[in-house]
Amino acid sequence: MSGVPRPPLRSKNNPGKSQESNVTQPSTIIYTHPDCAYSSAAKMDYRQRKVEYTEIDLSKQADQIPALLELTAGERVTPVIVENGVVTIGFKGGT
């Protein structure tokens, strides 16, 4: 593990599934990959809105892939955005 805290699990796509953690978490974590245009768009959107986030670049932090798979029910997809404990898979533009 690289010391990046794992977010509590609350899925925007599956709101009934919830698993809380007592560990202090950054408010926003974005799991990314450099070959993913949606990851780039998500990061740009968060920067433009001046929202601080922690990036987990899976090409450099492969040890975080199991955490991603847990958040996505086994799918290898990016970006995955965890904001205040709510998991969003993919990016469709700013809110």
VMD Tcl script that builds the backbone (N, CA, C; Angstrom):
set m [mol new atoms 285]
animate dup $m
set s [atomselect $m all]
$s set {name element resname resid chain x y z} {
  {N N MET 1 A 0.836 -1.192 0.000}
  {CA C MET 1 A 0.000 0.000 0.000}
  {C C MET 1 A 0.873 1.244 0.000}
  {N N SER 2 A 0.417 2.279 -0.662}
  {CA C SER 2 A 1.209 3.494 -0.758}
  {C C SER 2 A 0.858 4.500 0.322}
  {N N GLY 3 A -0.014 4.144 1.238}
  {CA C GLY 3 A -0.379 5.070 2.286}
  {C C GLY 3 A -1.552 5.964 1.932}
  {N N VAL 4 A -2.122 5.800 0.744}
  {CA C VAL 4 A -3.291 6.587 0.360}
  {C C VAL 4 A -4.492 5.963 1.049}
  {N N PRO 5 A -5.242 6.761 1.829}
  {CA C PRO 5 A -6.377 6.188 2.541}
  {C C PRO 5 A -7.456 5.731 1.578}
  {N N ARG 6 A -8.109 4.640 1.930}
  {CA C ARG 6 A -9.201 4.145 1.101}
  {C C ARG 6 A -10.480 4.842 1.510}
  {N N PRO 7 A -11.274 5.268 0.550}
  {CA C PRO 7 A -12.497 6.006 0.859}
  {C C PRO 7 A -13.582 5.090 1.401}
  {N N PRO 8 A -14.521 5.667 2.180}
  {CA C PRO 8 A -15.687 4.877 2.559}
  {C C PRO 8 A -16.481 4.574 1.300}
  {N N LEU 9 A -17.165 3.472 1.306}
  {CA C LEU 9 A -17.872 3.043 0.107}
  {C C LEU 9 A -19.345 3.411 0.191}
  {N N ARG 10 A -19.753 4.339 -0.635}
  {CA C ARG 10 A -21.160 4.670 -0.840}
  {C C ARG 10 A -21.289 4.947 -2.311}
  {N N SER 11 A -21.993 4.140 -2.999}
  {CA C SER 11 A -22.053 4.261 -4.446}
  {C C SER 11 A -23.210 5.142 -4.882}
  {N N LYS 12 A -22.898 6.114 -5.750}
  {CA C LYS 12 A -23.951 6.927 -6.358}
  {C C LYS 12 A -24.819 6.022 -7.233}
  {N N ASN 13 A -24.182 4.991 -7.814}
  {CA C ASN 13 A -24.896 4.076 -8.692}
  {C C ASN 13 A -25.680 3.022 -7.909}
  {N N ASN 14 A -25.239 2.701 -6.677}
  {CA C ASN 14 A -25.897 1.735 -5.803}
  {C C ASN 14 A -26.026 2.339 -4.417}
  {N N PRO 15 A -26.953 3.290 -4.209}
  {CA C PRO 15 A -27.016 3.987 -2.930}
  {C C PRO 15 A -27.336 3.078 -1.753}
  {N N GLY 16 A -27.897 1.908 -1.993}
  {CA C GLY 16 A -28.206 0.997 -0.901}
  {C C GLY 16 A -26.979 0.344 -0.302}
  {N N LYS 17 A -25.892 0.300 -1.042}
  {CA C LYS 17 A -24.668 -0.319 -0.558}
  {C C LYS 17 A -23.813 0.733 0.109}
  {N N SER 18 A -23.521 0.525 1.384}
  {CA C SER 18 A -22.735 1.498 2.127}
  {C C SER 18 A -21.830 0.772 3.092}
  {N N GLN 19 A -20.598 1.234 3.177}
  {CA C GLN 19 A -19.648 0.673 4.118}
  {C C GLN 19 A -18.788 1.828 4.595}
  {N N GLU 20 A -18.950 2.221 5.841}
  {CA C GLU 20 A -18.264 3.386 6.374}
  {C C GLU 20 A -16.905 3.007 6.945}
  {N N SER 21 A -16.020 3.975 6.985}
  {CA C SER 21 A -14.695 3.819 7.559}
  {C C SER 21 A -14.491 4.937 8.568}
  {N N ASN 22 A -13.763 4.657 9.645}
  {CA C ASN 22 A -13.481 5.673 10.650}
  {C C ASN 22 A -12.209 6.449 10.337}
  {N N VAL 23 A -11.519 6.112 9.269}
  {CA C VAL 23 A -10.275 6.769 8.893}
  {C C VAL 23 A -10.595 8.122 8.260}
  {N N THR 24 A -9.824 9.155 8.620}
  {CA C THR 24 A -10.015 10.473 8.019}
  {C C THR 24 A -9.659 10.398 6.540}
  {N N GLN 25 A -10.540 10.915 5.696}
  {CA C GLN 25 A -10.375 10.803 4.252}
  {C C GLN 25 A -10.239 12.174 3.605}
  {N N PRO 26 A -9.471 12.261 2.509}
  {CA C PRO 26 A -9.538 13.479 1.702}
  {C C PRO 26 A -10.972 13.571 1.172}
  {N N SER 27 A -11.455 14.781 0.930}
  {CA C SER 27 A -12.849 14.904 0.510}
  {C C SER 27 A -13.081 14.387 -0.905}
  {N N THR 28 A -12.062 14.449 -1.784}
  {CA C THR 28 A -12.224 13.962 -3.155}
  {C C THR 28 A -10.988 13.187 -3.589}
  {N N ILE 29 A -11.218 11.997 -4.110}
  {CA C ILE 29 A -10.155 11.160 -4.675}
  {C C ILE 29 A -10.578 10.825 -6.096}
  {N N ILE 30 A -9.649 10.970 -7.041}
  {CA C ILE 30 A -9.935 10.602 -8.427}
  {C C ILE 30 A -8.933 9.532 -8.855}
  {N N TYR 31 A -9.440 8.341 -9.162}
  {CA C TYR 31 A -8.619 7.265 -9.719}
  {C C TYR 31 A -8.542 7.511 -11.217}
  {N N THR 32 A -7.327 7.608 -11.754}
  {CA C THR 32 A -7.139 7.978 -13.154}
  {C C THR 32 A -6.187 7.026 -13.862}
  {N N HIS 33 A -6.134 7.184 -15.182}
  {CA C HIS 33 A -5.117 6.534 -16.013}
  {C C HIS 33 A -4.761 7.530 -17.112}
  {N N PRO 34 A -3.466 7.683 -17.435}
  {CA C PRO 34 A -3.064 8.702 -18.413}
  {C C PRO 34 A -3.617 8.486 -19.818}
  {N N ASP 35 A -3.998 7.262 -20.169}
  {CA C ASP 35 A -4.548 6.998 -21.498}
  {C C ASP 35 A -6.057 7.228 -21.570}
  {N N CYS 36 A -6.657 7.670 -20.480}
  {CA C CYS 36 A -8.110 7.838 -20.412}
  {C C CYS 36 A -8.478 9.309 -20.563}
  {N N ALA 37 A -9.133 9.642 -21.670}
  {CA C ALA 37 A -9.545 11.031 -21.918}
  {C C ALA 37 A -10.549 11.514 -20.875}
  {N N TYR 38 A -11.380 10.612 -20.363}
  {CA C TYR 38 A -12.355 11.003 -19.345}
  {C C TYR 38 A -11.667 11.350 -18.030}
  {N N SER 39 A -10.569 10.661 -17.725}
  {CA C SER 39 A -9.782 11.012 -16.534}
  {C C SER 39 A -9.232 12.421 -16.670}
  {N N SER 40 A -8.685 12.727 -17.836}
  {CA C SER 40 A -8.149 14.077 -18.082}
  {C C SER 40 A -9.244 15.123 -17.974}
  {N N ALA 41 A -10.417 14.835 -18.533}
  {CA C ALA 41 A -11.531 15.786 -18.480}
  {C C ALA 41 A -12.002 15.998 -17.044}
  {N N ALA 42 A -12.048 14.932 -16.263}
  {CA C ALA 42 A -12.474 15.055 -14.865}
  {C C ALA 42 A -11.498 15.923 -14.083}
  {N N LYS 43 A -10.202 15.666 -14.257}
  {CA C LYS 43 A -9.197 16.467 -13.543}
  {C C LYS 43 A -9.281 17.931 -13.962}
  {N N MET 44 A -9.458 18.192 -15.247}
  {CA C MET 44 A -9.562 19.570 -15.729}
  {C C MET 44 A -10.786 20.254 -15.115}
  {N N ASP 45 A -11.902 19.542 -15.068}
  {CA C ASP 45 A -13.121 20.103 -14.491}
  {C C ASP 45 A -12.917 20.454 -13.016}
  {N N TYR 46 A -12.315 19.559 -12.264}
  {CA C TYR 46 A -12.096 19.820 -10.838}
  {C C TYR 46 A -11.127 20.984 -10.637}
  {N N ARG 47 A -10.097 21.062 -11.482}
  {CA C ARG 47 A -9.161 22.199 -11.380}
  {C C ARG 47 A -9.871 23.507 -11.693}
  {N N GLN 48 A -10.672 23.525 -12.756}
  {CA C GLN 48 A -11.385 24.748 -13.141}
  {C C GLN 48 A -12.359 25.196 -12.060}
  {N N ARG 49 A -12.966 24.235 -11.381}
  {CA C ARG 49 A -13.897 24.576 -10.301}
  {C C ARG 49 A -13.169 24.797 -8.973}
  {N N LYS 50 A -11.825 24.681 -9.017}
  {CA C LYS 50 A -10.980 24.876 -7.836}
  {C C LYS 50 A -11.351 23.929 -6.690}
  {N N VAL 51 A -11.657 22.695 -7.058}
  {CA C VAL 51 A -11.944 21.646 -6.084}
  {C C VAL 51 A -10.656 20.855 -5.879}
  {N N GLU 52 A -10.174 20.822 -4.642}
  {CA C GLU 52 A -8.965 20.056 -4.354}
  {C C GLU 52 A -9.293 18.567 -4.402}
  {N N TYR 53 A -8.355 17.801 -4.929}
  {CA C TYR 53 A -8.549 16.360 -5.000}
  {C C TYR 53 A -7.208 15.662 -4.884}
  {N N THR 54 A -7.272 14.404 -4.502}
  {CA C THR 54 A -6.109 13.535 -4.496}
  {C C THR 54 A -6.229 12.636 -5.715}
  {N N GLU 55 A -5.193 12.631 -6.552}
  {CA C GLU 55 A -5.205 11.778 -7.740}
  {C C GLU 55 A -4.480 10.483 -7.444}
  {N N ILE 56 A -5.083 9.388 -7.838}
  {CA C ILE 56 A -4.424 8.091 -7.807}
  {C C ILE 56 A -4.283 7.654 -9.256}
  {N N ASP 57 A -3.075 7.831 -9.797}
  {CA C ASP 57 A -2.760 7.453 -11.176}
  {C C ASP 57 A -2.415 5.969 -11.164}
  {N N LEU 58 A -3.308 5.159 -11.677}
  {CA C LEU 58 A -3.145 3.713 -11.608}
  {C C LEU 58 A -1.970 3.203 -12.429}
  {N N SER 59 A -1.467 3.997 -13.378}
  {CA C SER 59 A -0.283 3.579 -14.133}
  {C C SER 59 A 0.969 3.682 -13.267}
  {N N LYS 60 A 0.916 4.511 -12.237}
  {CA C LYS 60 A 2.056 4.688 -11.328}
  {C C LYS 60 A 1.819 4.045 -9.970}
  {N N GLN 61 A 0.568 3.799 -9.637}
  {CA C GLN 61 A 0.215 3.234 -8.339}
  {C C GLN 61 A -0.624 1.976 -8.546}
  {N N ALA 62 A -0.028 0.991 -9.192}
  {CA C ALA 62 A -0.748 -0.244 -9.503}
  {C C ALA 62 A -1.222 -0.961 -8.244}
  {N N ASP 63 A -0.582 -0.692 -7.107}
  {CA C ASP 63 A -1.009 -1.313 -5.859}
  {C C ASP 63 A -2.394 -0.832 -5.425}
  {N N GLN 64 A -2.908 0.216 -6.055}
  {CA C GLN 64 A -4.239 0.743 -5.738}
  {C C GLN 64 A -5.342 0.124 -6.605}
  {N N ILE 65 A -4.959 -0.722 -7.565}
  {CA C ILE 65 A -5.960 -1.356 -8.436}
  {C C ILE 65 A -6.971 -2.179 -7.637}
  {N N PRO 66 A -6.556 -2.946 -6.616}
  {CA C PRO 66 A -7.569 -3.666 -5.829}
  {C C PRO 66 A -8.610 -2.731 -5.192}
  {N N ALA 67 A -8.192 -1.549 -4.743}
  {CA C ALA 67 A -9.142 -0.581 -4.177}
  {C C ALA 67 A -10.116 -0.113 -5.256}
  {N N LEU 68 A -9.601 0.135 -6.469}
  {CA C LEU 68 A -10.461 0.529 -7.586}
  {C C LEU 68 A -11.470 -0.573 -7.887}
  {N N LEU 69 A -10.997 -1.805 -7.950}
  {CA C LEU 69 A -11.879 -2.929 -8.265}
  {C C LEU 69 A -12.964 -3.101 -7.209}
  {N N GLU 70 A -12.626 -2.808 -5.961}
  {CA C GLU 70 A -13.621 -2.877 -4.893}
  {C C GLU 70 A -14.701 -1.807 -5.095}
  {N N LEU 71 A -14.283 -0.636 -5.516}
  {CA C LEU 71 A -15.229 0.466 -5.735}
  {C C LEU 71 A -16.120 0.242 -6.950}
  {N N THR 72 A -15.610 -0.496 -7.943}
  {CA C THR 72 A -16.320 -0.660 -9.218}
  {C C THR 72 A -16.924 -2.046 -9.406}
  {N N ALA 73 A -16.995 -2.824 -8.345}
  {CA C ALA 73 A -17.525 -4.194 -8.427}
  {C C ALA 73 A -16.762 -5.016 -9.459}
  {N N GLY 74 A -15.437 -4.829 -9.488}
  {CA C GLY 74 A -14.584 -5.640 -10.337}
  {C C GLY 74 A -14.288 -5.093 -11.715}
  {N N GLU 75 A -14.835 -3.947 -12.073}
  {CA C GLU 75 A -14.581 -3.372 -13.396}
  {C C GLU 75 A -13.308 -2.540 -13.382}
  {N N ARG 76 A -12.474 -2.702 -14.409}
  {CA C ARG 76 A -11.270 -1.879 -14.565}
  {C C ARG 76 A -11.647 -0.692 -15.434}
  {N N VAL 77 A -12.101 0.371 -14.800}
  {CA C VAL 77 A -12.586 1.549 -15.510}
  {C C VAL 77 A -12.083 2.794 -14.787}
  {N N THR 78 A -11.767 3.819 -15.560}
  {CA C THR 78 A -11.411 5.116 -14.994}
  {C C THR 78 A -12.153 6.185 -15.777}
  {N N PRO 79 A -12.371 7.339 -15.197}
  {CA C PRO 79 A -12.046 7.666 -13.821}
  {C C PRO 79 A -13.101 7.121 -12.863}
  {N N VAL 80 A -12.671 6.964 -11.631}
  {CA C VAL 80 A -13.582 6.703 -10.529}
  {C C VAL 80 A -13.368 7.845 -9.554}
  {N N ILE 81 A -14.440 8.548 -9.243}
  {CA C ILE 81 A -14.366 9.731 -8.392}
  {C C ILE 81 A -15.075 9.419 -7.083}
  {N N VAL 82 A -14.357 9.618 -5.980}
  {CA C VAL 82 A -14.938 9.434 -4.657}
  {C C VAL 82 A -14.957 10.807 -4.007}
  {N N GLU 83 A -16.157 11.366 -3.895}
  {CA C GLU 83 A -16.307 12.719 -3.372}
  {C C GLU 83 A -17.194 12.674 -2.138}
  {N N ASN 84 A -16.591 13.015 -0.995}
  {CA C ASN 84 A -17.308 12.971 0.286}
  {C C ASN 84 A -17.953 11.608 0.506}
  {N N GLY 85 A -17.228 10.549 0.126}
  {CA C GLY 85 A -17.699 9.194 0.341}
  {C C GLY 85 A -18.628 8.645 -0.718}
  {N N VAL 86 A -19.023 9.456 -1.699}
  {CA C VAL 86 A -19.924 9.000 -2.763}
  {C C VAL 86 A -19.089 8.608 -3.979}
  {N N VAL 87 A -19.291 7.387 -4.461}
  {CA C VAL 87 A -18.520 6.858 -5.583}
  {C C VAL 87 A -19.256 7.129 -6.889}
  {N N THR 88 A -18.544 7.758 -7.846}
  {CA C THR 88 A -19.073 7.960 -9.191}
  {C C THR 88 A -18.130 7.275 -10.165}
  {N N ILE 89 A -18.665 6.387 -10.968}
  {CA C ILE 89 A -17.866 5.669 -11.951}
  {C C ILE 89 A -18.034 6.365 -13.288}
  {N N GLY 90 A -16.912 6.854 -13.841}
  {CA C GLY 90 A -16.946 7.581 -15.098}
  {C C GLY 90 A -17.087 9.073 -14.874}
  {N N PHE 91 A -17.065 9.817 -15.973}
  {CA C PHE 91 A -17.191 11.271 -15.912}
  {C C PHE 91 A -18.008 11.734 -17.101}
  {N N LYS 92 A -19.059 12.495 -16.821}
  {CA C LYS 92 A -19.947 12.968 -17.886}
  {C C LYS 92 A -19.956 14.476 -17.991}
  {N N GLY 93 A -18.998 15.138 -17.371}
  {CA C GLY 93 A -18.959 16.600 -17.415}
  {C C GLY 93 A -19.205 17.190 -16.049}
  {N N GLY 94 A -18.968 18.489 -15.941}
  {CA C GLY 94 A -19.094 19.190 -14.664}
  {C C GLY 94 A -20.516 19.204 -14.138}
  {N N THR 95 A -20.613 19.435 -12.838}
  {CA C THR 95 A -21.933 19.485 -12.201}
  {C C THR 95 A -22.299 20.898 -11.849}
}
mol reanalyze $m
mol bondsrecalc $m
mol representation Tube
mol addrep $m
